[in-house]
Amino acid sequence: MLLSSLVRALFTRLIVLTIVGAMFTPGLVAATSARGLASLPSMTRYDAILPDFRDDIYAQTSDLLPVYDVSASFNIAGDGLSTITGTTRLSYVNFADAAQDEVHVRLYPNAPVYLEGGIVLDEVLISGEHIDPRYDLDDTLVSLPLFETLEPGGEVDLTIQFTSTLPFERNQSYGMFGFDQESGSFNFAHWQPLLTGWTPGIGWNTGPLDMRGDPVFSNAALFSVQLQAPSGLVFATTGVATSTVEMGATTIYTWESGPSRDFVMIANPNFLVAEGIVGETVVRSFYTAEHAAIADEVLEMTMASMEIFNELFGPYPYREFDLAEAYIGPRAAGIEFPGVVYISQNLYNIENPNLEFTIVHEVAHQWWYAMIGNNQYLHAFLDESLSNYASIVYYELRYGPDAADQAVDRFLKRSYFAALFGTEGDQIVNQPTASFPSDRSYGRIVYGKGALGMQAIRDEIGLDAFTRALADYAELHRFGVALPGDLLAAFERASNSDLSELWRHWFDAAEGEQDFVPSDLVEIT
């Protein structure tokens, strides 16, 4: 693909910076690990990482990432509710900046929106001894008391036996966890117990779940998953498969994630797969026969966006990336996860402009969320607004300025203007998701106004400084949890300018009527 000389030059610079400069990530950890050489995870835990990046990423992360060893069995119940029964052995390092007397674990499937779905803990051991968990918030939060205080950098071993039940109902949630009876598709997001998220300077996220945005906030970890499942299913997952053993009616899969905030799967017996390569990453698109006619186009959009973002933001360091047609609820067009994304089956029409934009947006999330994390409960715009505006830059570089302007009108302004000149009015972008007056307001402000704010910064400092800032931000916060000030600082460093007032105006104030008037809405409609 022919791209501008700016992007080519930037790519060369990013390769050098990523290889030599990734040894420290602010926000990744606040502790010095007590792990000795004997307890460091093996290099096989990093099989999902491309060989050129594996040693550096191992050195950056191996002594401070929690390690999940999951052994599970997936049981399809015919007309009943299907379940996953499993055991997680968790080597937990206190990567926070304070001592801990307990470890907090999220049980996301117990959210009320999943109705008949859920997750129960059958047994919990700490250092081999039974403990009694404390349940809170509709059993979505579990606190596990420790026998001894765990200092920062200290390590403890936990064993959690669990059973997860997949619901049928998809319409009350984003549909990321459940079974679609019509298609035979199983969506396995947050299907296992996960450590609750921790934000530098703020602490552990132990409040109520917020299903308005992305419900899962978690820190990077290493996942090794062995799953026994009925043969005949086709899986798209986080990470890479390191072993597949068929045993008649069942198959045993083993996957390694590399540094990842979650381990997510989707399975469908009817999946077909289109495959390509971007750099050294294998890109796979999973689709059903109904949409075979556009399979090549979907794959091509996925690969094109990954190539552009590789060159803008820094190389994607994983061996595989999966994009899957998913039967999800009406509230979502696509859903991002580490190394795998769901795209709603309702978009699979090449004439639908939302298809390409959604694909590109979800691919951008592999940088803004999967690698460079943020607390989506508090600062959702750091990944959502940035991914939406990254999609606009994709349109500009691939199709030209006119196409980018049309995408801004369709996907950013139309959404934001509906809020600004509607009944709910303007809102502050940088606020907790739970503080927005409605789901609709959250979407219009974070995805629309927030992305326009990113464009305002780009217009102020220029594309070169804008992309250099994002590459710098990505390098500094890879596998960590970034804060709004970190992104602002990156823009100011790259442009050598004070952007605090521009930032306040777009992200920390509701002053949209200074920028637009109602006739602007008429022009784009």
C-alpha positions as CSV (number, residue, x, y, z in Angstrom):
1,M,0.0,0.0,0.0
2,L,1.3,3.5,-0.9
3,L,1.2,5.9,2.0
4,S,2.7,9.3,2.5
5,S,6.4,9.9,3.0
6,L,5.4,11.2,6.5
7,V,4.0,7.9,7.5
8,R,6.9,5.9,6.0
9,A,9.4,8.0,7.9
10,L,7.4,7.7,11.1
11,F,7.3,3.9,10.8
12,T,11.1,3.7,10.6
13,R,11.5,5.9,13.7
14,L,8.9,3.8,15.6
15,I,10.6,0.5,15.0
16,V,13.8,1.8,16.6
17,L,12.0,3.5,19.5
18,T,9.9,0.4,20.3
19,I,12.8,-1.9,20.3
20,V,15.2,0.2,22.4
21,G,12.8,2.2,24.5
22,A,10.2,-0.2,25.9
23,M,11.9,-1.2,29.1
24,F,9.8,1.1,31.3
25,T,6.2,1.9,31.2
26,P,4.7,4.5,33.6
27,G,1.4,3.2,35.0
28,L,2.2,-0.5,34.3
29,V,3.3,-1.1,37.8
30,A,4.1,0.9,40.9
31,A,6.0,-1.8,42.8
32,T,9.3,-3.7,42.6
33,S,8.6,-7.4,42.2
34,A,9.6,-9.9,44.8
35,R,9.6,-12.6,42.2
36,G,12.9,-14.4,42.0
37,L,14.3,-16.0,38.8
38,A,12.8,-19.4,39.8
39,S,9.2,-17.9,39.8
40,L,9.4,-15.9,36.7
41,P,7.0,-17.0,34.0
42,S,8.6,-19.1,31.2
43,M,9.2,-17.5,27.8
44,T,6.5,-19.8,26.4
45,R,4.0,-17.5,28.1
46,Y,5.1,-15.0,25.4
47,D,4.5,-17.3,22.4
48,A,1.8,-14.9,21.2
49,I,4.4,-12.1,20.7
50,L,6.3,-11.8,17.5
51,P,9.9,-13.0,17.8
52,D,11.4,-9.6,17.1
53,F,9.7,-8.1,20.1
54,R,9.5,-11.0,22.5
55,D,12.7,-10.5,24.5
56,D,12.1,-6.8,25.1
57,I,8.5,-7.3,26.1
58,Y,9.5,-10.2,28.4
59,A,12.1,-8.0,30.1
60,Q,9.5,-5.2,30.5
61,T,6.7,-7.3,32.0
62,S,7.6,-10.8,33.2
63,D,8.4,-9.9,36.8
64,L,5.2,-7.9,37.5
65,L,2.3,-9.4,35.5
66,P,-0.2,-11.7,37.2
67,V,-0.2,-15.1,35.6
68,Y,-3.5,-17.0,35.0
69,D,-3.3,-20.8,34.4
70,V,-6.9,-21.8,33.4
71,S,-8.0,-25.3,32.8
72,A,-11.7,-25.6,31.8
73,S,-14.3,-27.7,30.1
74,F,-17.1,-26.2,27.9
75,N,-20.3,-28.2,28.1
76,I,-23.1,-27.6,25.5
77,A,-26.5,-28.4,27.0
78,G,-28.6,-28.7,23.9
79,D,-31.8,-26.8,24.7
80,G,-30.5,-25.9,28.1
81,L,-27.9,-23.5,29.3
82,S,-24.4,-24.2,28.4
83,T,-21.6,-24.0,31.0
84,I,-17.9,-23.7,31.5
85,T,-16.4,-25.4,34.5
86,G,-12.9,-24.6,35.3
87,T,-10.0,-24.0,37.7
88,T,-7.8,-20.9,37.6
89,R,-4.4,-21.0,39.3
90,L,-3.4,-17.4,39.7
91,S,0.1,-16.3,40.5
92,Y,-0.7,-12.8,41.7
93,V,1.9,-10.1,42.3
94,N,0.9,-6.9,44.1
95,F,1.7,-4.4,41.4
96,A,-0.1,-1.6,43.2
97,D,1.6,1.1,45.4
98,A,0.1,0.0,48.7
99,A,0.0,-3.2,50.9
100,Q,-3.0,-5.5,50.5
101,D,-4.9,-7.5,53.0
102,E,-7.3,-8.8,50.4
103,V,-7.4,-9.4,46.6
104,H,-10.4,-8.2,44.7
105,V,-11.9,-10.3,41.9
106,R,-14.7,-9.4,39.4
107,L,-17.5,-11.8,38.4
108,Y,-18.8,-10.0,35.4
109,P,-21.4,-12.6,34.3
110,N,-23.3,-11.9,37.5
111,A,-24.4,-8.5,36.2
112,P,-28.2,-8.4,36.2
113,V,-28.3,-7.8,32.4
114,Y,-27.2,-11.4,31.8
115,L,-30.5,-12.7,33.4
116,E,-30.2,-16.5,33.5
117,G,-26.4,-16.3,33.0
118,G,-23.9,-16.1,35.8
119,I,-20.8,-17.4,37.5
120,V,-20.3,-19.1,40.8
121,L,-17.1,-19.8,42.8
122,D,-17.1,-23.5,43.8
123,E,-13.9,-23.3,45.9
124,V,-11.2,-20.7,46.6
125,L,-7.7,-21.5,48.0
126,I,-4.9,-19.1,49.0
127,S,-1.5,-20.8,49.2
128,G,-3.4,-24.1,49.3
129,E,-5.7,-23.2,52.2
130,H,-9.5,-22.7,52.0
131,I,-10.8,-19.2,52.5
132,D,-14.4,-17.8,52.5
133,P,-14.9,-15.1,49.9
134,R,-16.9,-11.9,50.7
135,Y,-19.5,-11.1,48.0
136,D,-20.7,-7.6,47.2
137,L,-22.6,-5.7,44.5
138,D,-25.0,-8.4,43.3
139,D,-22.1,-10.9,43.5
140,T,-20.2,-9.1,40.8
141,L,-17.3,-8.3,43.3
142,V,-15.5,-10.8,45.4
143,S,-13.0,-9.9,48.1
144,L,-10.5,-12.7,49.0
145,P,-8.9,-12.2,52.5
146,L,-5.2,-12.9,52.6
147,F,-3.6,-14.7,55.5
148,E,-0.7,-12.2,55.6
149,T,-0.4,-8.7,54.4
150,L,0.9,-8.6,50.8
151,E,3.4,-5.7,50.4
152,P,3.9,-4.0,47.0
153,G,5.8,-6.5,44.8
154,G,4.8,-9.4,47.0
155,E,3.4,-12.6,45.4
156,V,0.7,-15.0,46.5
157,D,-0.9,-18.1,44.8
158,L,-4.6,-18.4,44.4
159,T,-6.7,-21.3,43.2
160,I,-10.3,-20.5,42.1
161,Q,-12.7,-23.2,40.9
162,F,-15.7,-21.8,39.1
163,T,-18.7,-22.5,36.9
164,S,-20.0,-20.0,34.3
165,T,-23.4,-20.2,32.7
166,L,-24.0,-18.6,29.3
167,P,-27.4,-16.8,28.9
168,F,-29.6,-16.8,25.9
169,E,-30.8,-13.2,26.2
170,R,-28.8,-10.7,24.3
171,N,-31.0,-7.6,24.1
172,Q,-30.4,-6.2,27.5
173,S,-26.6,-6.2,27.2
174,Y,-24.0,-5.7,24.5
175,G,-24.3,-9.5,23.9
176,M,-20.6,-10.1,24.5
177,F,-21.4,-13.0,26.9
178,G,-24.0,-15.6,25.8
179,F,-25.3,-18.0,23.3
180,D,-27.3,-17.2,20.1
181,Q,-29.6,-20.1,19.4
182,E,-30.3,-19.0,15.8
183,S,-26.7,-19.0,14.6
184,G,-25.1,-21.4,17.1
185,S,-22.6,-18.8,18.1
186,F,-21.1,-18.7,21.6
187,N,-19.7,-15.4,22.8
188,F,-17.2,-15.8,25.7
189,A,-16.2,-12.4,27.0
190,H,-15.3,-12.1,30.7
191,W,-16.3,-15.7,31.2
192,Q,-13.9,-16.4,34.0
193,P,-13.0,-14.6,37.3
194,L,-10.8,-11.6,36.6
195,L,-8.8,-9.3,38.9
196,T,-10.4,-6.0,39.3
197,G,-8.7,-3.0,37.6
198,W,-6.2,-0.7,39.3
199,T,-5.5,2.9,38.3
200,P,-2.3,4.7,39.3
201,G,-3.0,7.4,41.9
202,I,-6.6,6.2,42.3
203,G,-6.6,2.6,43.3
204,W,-8.8,-0.4,42.8
205,N,-12.0,-0.3,40.9
206,T,-14.4,-1.8,43.5
207,G,-17.5,0.2,42.8
208,P,-20.6,-1.0,41.0
209,L,-20.4,-2.3,37.5
210,D,-21.3,0.1,34.8
211,M,-22.7,-1.6,31.7
212,R,-23.1,1.7,29.8
213,G,-19.6,1.5,28.3
214,D,-17.0,-1.2,28.4
215,P,-17.8,-3.2,31.6
216,V,-14.4,-4.8,31.9
217,F,-11.5,-2.7,33.3
218,S,-8.5,-4.8,34.1
219,N,-4.7,-4.6,34.0
220,A,-2.3,-6.5,31.8
221,A,-1.7,-10.1,32.8
222,L,-0.6,-13.4,31.2
223,F,-3.2,-16.0,30.4
224,S,-2.5,-19.7,29.6
225,V,-5.9,-21.4,28.8
226,Q,-6.5,-25.0,28.2
227,L,-10.1,-25.7,27.2
228,Q,-11.8,-29.1,26.5
229,A,-14.7,-28.4,24.1
230,P,-17.0,-30.4,21.7
231,S,-15.2,-31.1,18.4
232,G,-16.5,-29.2,15.4
233,L,-16.4,-25.7,16.9
234,V,-14.3,-23.0,15.3
235,F,-12.7,-20.6,17.8
236,A,-11.5,-17.0,17.4
237,T,-9.6,-16.0,20.5
238,T,-7.1,-13.7,22.2
239,G,-3.5,-14.9,21.7
240,V,-2.4,-18.0,19.8
241,A,-3.2,-21.7,19.9
242,T,-0.1,-23.6,21.0
243,S,-1.8,-27.1,20.9
244,T,-4.9,-28.6,19.5
245,V,-5.6,-32.3,20.3
246,E,-8.6,-34.0,18.9
247,M,-10.1,-36.8,20.9
248,G,-13.1,-38.0,19.0
249,A,-16.1,-36.0,20.3
250,T,-14.0,-33.5,22.1
251,T,-11.0,-31.4,21.4
252,I,-8.5,-29.9,23.8
253,Y,-7.1,-26.5,22.9
254,T,-4.3,-24.6,24.6
255,W,-3.8,-20.9,24.1
256,E,-1.2,-18.4,25.3
257,S,-2.1,-14.7,25.4
258,G,1.1,-12.8,26.0
259,P,0.5,-9.5,28.0
260,S,-3.2,-9.1,27.8
261,R,-6.1,-7.5,29.8
262,D,-8.4,-10.4,29.2
263,F,-8.7,-13.7,27.4
264,V,-11.8,-13.7,25.1
265,M,-13.2,-16.3,22.8
266,I,-16.0,-16.7,20.3
267,A,-17.0,-20.1,18.8
268,N,-19.3,-21.1,16.0
269,P,-19.5,-24.5,14.2
270,N,-20.3,-22.6,11.0
271,F,-17.4,-20.2,10.9
272,L,-15.3,-19.9,7.7
273,V,-11.9,-18.2,7.9
274,A,-10.2,-15.7,5.5
275,E,-6.6,-15.1,6.3
276,G,-3.8,-12.6,5.4
277,I,-0.6,-11.2,6.7
278,V,0.3,-7.6,7.8
279,G,4.0,-7.4,8.5
280,E,4.5,-10.6,10.3
281,T,1.1,-10.7,12.0
282,V,-1.5,-13.2,10.8
283,V,-4.9,-11.5,10.4
284,R,-7.9,-13.8,10.4
285,S,-11.5,-12.9,9.6
286,F,-14.2,-15.3,10.8
287,Y,-17.5,-15.2,9.0
288,T,-20.5,-17.4,8.1
289,A,-21.5,-18.7,4.6
290,E,-24.3,-16.1,4.5
291,H,-21.6,-13.4,4.1
292,A,-19.1,-15.2,2.0
293,A,-19.5,-12.8,-0.8
294,I,-17.9,-9.9,1.2
295,A,-15.4,-12.0,3.1
296,D,-12.4,-10.7,1.1
297,E,-13.5,-7.1,1.4
298,V,-13.9,-7.4,5.2
299,L,-10.4,-9.0,5.5
300,E,-9.0,-6.3,3.2
301,M,-10.4,-3.5,5.4
302,T,-9.0,-5.2,8.5
303,M,-5.6,-5.5,7.0
304,A,-5.5,-2.0,5.6
305,S,-6.4,-0.4,8.9
306,M,-3.8,-2.6,10.8
307,E,-1.1,-1.6,8.3
308,I,-1.9,2.1,8.6
309,F,-2.0,2.0,12.4
310,N,1.2,0.0,12.6
311,E,2.9,2.8,10.8
312,L,1.2,5.6,12.7
313,F,1.3,4.3,16.3
314,G,4.0,1.7,16.4
315,P,4.1,-2.0,15.3
316,Y,1.5,-4.4,16.6
317,P,3.7,-6.9,18.4
318,Y,1.4,-10.0,18.4
319,R,1.6,-12.9,16.1
320,E,-2.2,-13.1,15.4
321,F,-5.2,-10.8,15.3
322,D,-8.8,-12.2,14.9
323,L,-11.9,-10.4,13.7
324,A,-15.2,-12.3,14.0
325,E,-18.7,-11.9,12.8
326,A,-20.7,-12.0,16.0
327,Y,-24.3,-12.3,16.9
328,I,-24.5,-9.5,19.5
329,G,-27.2,-7.4,20.9
330,P,-28.7,-4.2,19.3
331,R,-26.7,-1.9,21.5
332,A,-23.3,-2.5,19.8
333,A,-21.9,-2.4,16.3
334,G,-18.6,-3.9,17.4
335,I,-16.8,-4.8,20.6
336,E,-13.1,-4.7,21.2
337,F,-11.0,-7.2,23.2
338,P,-7.3,-8.0,23.3
339,G,-6.3,-9.6,20.0
340,V,-9.9,-10.3,18.9
341,V,-12.9,-8.2,18.1
342,Y,-16.6,-8.8,17.5
343,I,-18.3,-7.2,14.5
344,S,-22.1,-7.3,14.5
345,Q,-23.6,-9.6,11.8
346,N,-26.1,-6.8,11.1
347,L,-23.4,-4.7,9.5
348,Y,-22.3,-7.4,7.0
349,N,-23.4,-5.6,3.9
350,I,-20.7,-4.0,1.7
351,E,-23.0,-1.1,0.9
352,N,-23.3,-0.2,4.6
353,P,-20.8,2.5,5.4
354,N,-20.9,1.5,9.1
355,L,-19.2,-1.8,8.3
356,E,-15.8,-0.3,7.4
357,F,-15.9,2.4,10.0
358,T,-16.7,-0.2,12.7
359,I,-13.9,-2.5,11.6
360,V,-11.4,0.3,11.6
361,H,-12.5,1.6,15.0
362,E,-12.2,-1.8,16.6
363,V,-8.8,-2.4,15.0
364,A,-7.6,1.0,16.5
365,H,-8.6,-0.3,19.9
366,Q,-5.8,-2.8,19.7
367,W,-3.6,0.2,20.5
368,W,-6.0,2.4,22.4
369,Y,-7.3,0.0,25.1
370,A,-5.6,-3.4,24.5
371,M,-2.0,-2.2,24.6
372,I,-2.3,1.3,26.0
373,G,-4.9,0.9,28.8
374,N,-7.1,3.4,30.6
375,N,-9.9,3.2,33.2
376,Q,-12.9,3.2,31.0
377,Y,-15.2,3.8,34.0
378,L,-13.6,7.2,34.6
379,H,-12.0,8.3,31.3
380,A,-13.6,6.3,28.4
381,F,-12.7,9.0,25.9
382,L,-9.0,8.0,26.2
383,D,-9.7,4.9,24.1
384,E,-13.1,5.6,22.5
385,S,-12.6,9.1,21.3
386,L,-9.0,8.3,20.2
387,S,-10.1,5.2,18.3
388,N,-12.9,7.1,16.5
389,Y,-10.5,9.9,15.4
390,A,-7.8,7.3,14.4
391,S,-10.5,6.0,12.1
392,I,-10.8,9.4,10.5
393,V,-7.1,9.5,9.9
394,Y,-7.4,6.1,8.3
395,Y,-9.9,7.4,5.8
396,E,-7.7,10.4,5.1
397,L,-4.6,8.3,4.4
398,R,-6.4,5.6,2.5
399,Y,-9.0,7.6,0.5
400,G,-8.0,11.2,0.8
401,P,-9.2,14.4,2.6
402,D,-12.6,14.5,1.0
403,A,-13.5,11.0,2.3
404,A,-12.2,11.9,5.7
405,D,-14.4,15.1,5.8
406,Q,-17.4,13.0,4.8
407,A,-16.6,10.5,7.6
408,V,-16.3,13.4,10.1
409,D,-19.8,14.6,9.1
410,R,-21.3,11.1,9.2
411,F,-19.7,9.6,12.3
412,L,-18.6,12.5,14.5
413,K,-20.6,15.7,13.8
414,R,-24.0,14.1,13.1
415,S,-23.8,12.2,16.4
416,Y,-22.5,15.2,18.5
417,F,-24.9,17.7,17.0
418,A,-27.8,15.5,17.9
419,A,-26.8,15.9,21.5
420,L,-25.6,19.6,21.3
421,F,-28.8,20.8,19.7
422,G,-31.1,18.2,21.3
423,T,-32.9,17.9,24.6
424,E,-29.9,16.7,26.6
425,G,-27.5,19.4,25.3
426,D,-23.7,19.5,25.6
427,Q,-21.9,17.4,28.2
428,I,-18.3,17.2,29.5
429,V,-16.4,14.5,27.7
430,N,-14.0,13.6,30.5
431,Q,-16.4,12.3,33.1
432,P,-17.3,8.9,34.5
433,T,-19.6,6.9,32.2
434,A,-22.1,6.6,35.0
435,S,-22.4,10.4,35.1
436,F,-23.8,10.8,31.6
437,P,-27.6,11.4,31.6
438,S,-28.3,8.5,29.3
439,D,-26.6,5.8,27.1
440,R,-27.4,7.9,24.1
441,S,-25.7,10.9,25.6
442,Y,-22.6,8.9,26.5
443,G,-22.3,7.6,22.9
444,R,-22.8,11.0,21.2
445,I,-20.4,12.9,23.5
446,V,-17.6,10.4,23.9
447,Y,-17.6,9.1,20.3
448,G,-18.7,12.3,18.6
449,K,-17.5,15.3,20.6
450,G,-14.5,13.6,22.0
451,A,-13.2,12.6,18.6
452,L,-13.8,16.2,17.4
453,G,-11.7,17.3,20.3
454,M,-8.9,15.1,19.0
455,Q,-9.3,16.7,15.6
456,A,-9.1,20.2,17.1
457,I,-5.8,19.2,18.7
458,R,-4.6,17.8,15.4
459,D,-5.6,21.0,13.6
460,E,-3.8,23.1,16.2
461,I,-0.4,21.2,16.1
462,G,-0.5,19.5,12.7
463,L,-0.6,15.8,11.6
464,D,3.1,15.3,12.1
465,A,3.2,16.4,15.7
466,F,-0.2,14.7,16.4
467,T,1.0,11.3,15.2
468,R,4.4,11.7,16.9
469,A,2.6,12.4,20.1
470,L,0.5,9.3,19.8
471,A,3.6,7.2,19.0
472,D,5.3,8.6,22.1
473,Y,2.2,8.1,24.3
474,A,1.9,4.5,23.1
475,E,5.6,3.8,23.7
476,L,5.5,5.2,27.3
477,H,2.3,3.5,28.4
478,R,2.3,0.1,26.6
479,F,0.7,-2.5,28.8
480,G,0.0,0.2,31.5
481,V,-3.0,2.3,32.5
482,A,-2.7,5.9,31.2
483,L,-4.4,9.0,32.6
484,P,-5.8,12.0,30.7
485,G,-2.8,14.1,31.7
486,D,-0.5,11.6,30.1
487,L,-2.1,12.1,26.7
488,L,-2.1,15.9,27.0
489,A,1.5,15.8,28.0
490,A,2.4,13.8,24.9
491,F,0.6,16.3,22.7
492,E,2.4,19.2,24.4
493,R,5.9,17.5,24.1
494,A,5.4,16.8,20.5
495,S,4.3,20.3,19.6
496,N,6.3,22.2,22.2
497,S,3.2,24.2,23.1
498,D,0.7,24.8,25.9
499,L,-2.5,23.0,24.9
500,S,-4.2,23.2,28.4
501,E,-6.9,25.7,27.4
502,L,-7.8,23.8,24.2
503,W,-7.9,20.6,26.1
504,R,-10.1,22.1,28.8
505,H,-12.5,23.5,26.2
506,W,-13.0,20.2,24.5
507,F,-12.7,17.6,27.2
508,D,-13.4,19.3,30.6
509,A,-16.1,21.8,29.7
510,A,-19.5,21.9,28.0
511,E,-19.0,24.8,25.6
512,G,-19.9,23.3,22.3
513,E,-22.1,26.3,21.3
514,Q,-19.0,28.3,21.0
515,D,-17.9,26.1,18.1
516,F,-21.1,25.2,16.3
517,V,-24.6,26.6,15.6
518,P,-27.8,24.8,14.6
519,S,-27.3,25.6,10.9
520,D,-24.2,23.3,11.0
521,L,-26.5,20.4,11.7
522,V,-28.7,21.3,8.8
523,E,-25.7,21.4,6.5
524,I,-24.7,17.8,7.2
525,T,-28.2,16.4,7.1
